[in-house]
């Protein structure tokens, strides 16, 4: 059985009396070249531990198993778990867990599949959980070395945006990532590895996709400072079409005069909009907000 052939996929699903779930975002990759691009971007080594989220029928899982020492595959759909037991039966380095990834403790996935201090995330993720999943992984006590994810094209572009096209999602992800060009061998993070046509999946989704690579870095500061950072950012983006000064003043309960003074001391104009600020601008604002 070739899991890249729609006809074989249909036969497999029919045997289990199931079909792709729109609610769970089940669109199966059927393009070998895209599969190879994911593997190449993941820089896999024989002793790696990989966390895969939403393995589906196991197409990517099979390929990953040829390159790494251990795979922990988290699948929410009980029927897909039964299918995975069949399609992955020939591999001894895979642990399948039937669970919702967002409800797991990544420090101890379960008694028999504990993640090592160092691991990688490689996955064609369910698109409906993209934003909460990425933040969940980036905020975990033991963050992955990096993530190589298949996501919706427009979401990938938003994540990798720069001023004047920033968004709350872009700031949230980039806060945890390596600053651009800090590691010449890796380049900027997050980054788009490749765009992927919707025709590379079965069933064919309504949108194109992209492979994105996100490399977290060591976060400086305590949890309280992180919470303050996101409090400031969320206030700034509370009404994206309105001016920064008004958003921050209302969201943080500061007078307009104090807000204007605070922004000017950080070389920012109260009439700017939130999408024009860089992550460093937001960091500077969070560091100095207590002074006002």
Steps between C-alpha positions, in 0.01 A plus 500: 500500500631842402374771735574765236240354261141626548360167380693311767402754765131456410528121526670532838235734638218286361631196684463694825165643393618857533573804284708821533356726767461866409453586867841352583668650193590164344659560159765241418827588325540318166808670355837327548697816418329693780559211738871516413506877559362451851765238576781717360389805700492293819874421497434161659761285676493133602481581871224764471167484679217644290156604619243473220155652544207378293673213313173396333562181303877514561641626168751740656550270799631219282758729343606648834549151644773431243710791623465529879530295816158566649164644395213592732189538285203677659169427326162621627282287269447149647434347158822647361686346794374157393609572142842611622546171683470333159700742282781533755511137611837445333675770704629446854600860579150653507274560800138586411295691757129567466468848651435868448847659480379822662406309816832318545792575729797496263741434785340158546278403208422171671679238704644324195570790265681773689649769280871554537632841602568551130252414228368628169143551382430397140136491393229566246281651769122542508463857381219589741741479797798675337521812718423337839727205420801714409464713810446186712829357374691826532378554857574142610752452778709286265468669163599305187831570327291611206172434322445419134129532436260492208256787548259707293686730261344823627571404862865428413529842339347666805739319735805606297385857440708809576398865555277653369306174471531357850212332686441369850584151372828617342612680817399204718703250298801723429532588869613142562719465191855569405541865398554533123853414385617414853601156372639523145482123452124501562399844379202685636234330707218443442540442128304352213681200352269441205150569374276200437213481250162379629520235225771324701231371739206265493228601548595830336460782758374847412833670577868468412751416771858570601777321685622723780800463731493656847811499719443603864778664698568525870259755644652753738293614796237357731146392417372829645696701243363279221146558623561875505640489146188326367272729701655801325491333157136391534403853602682640198323263260160525671366707208746448209352778286526758778807697604751349742472777757126461544517121521773501765336777700168315517644150540749588774289770666757775448423861421552604140771742614697229685456261210627756249802577719575129543485437126711803411771394746514174302522689169145407404216717378163471679335522156675186377312175475601182681596316180787746440688401818775237515533241777785707647272804509250301706775371729618856565146613575450214748827584673410866547124491565548499880667839474166650405 
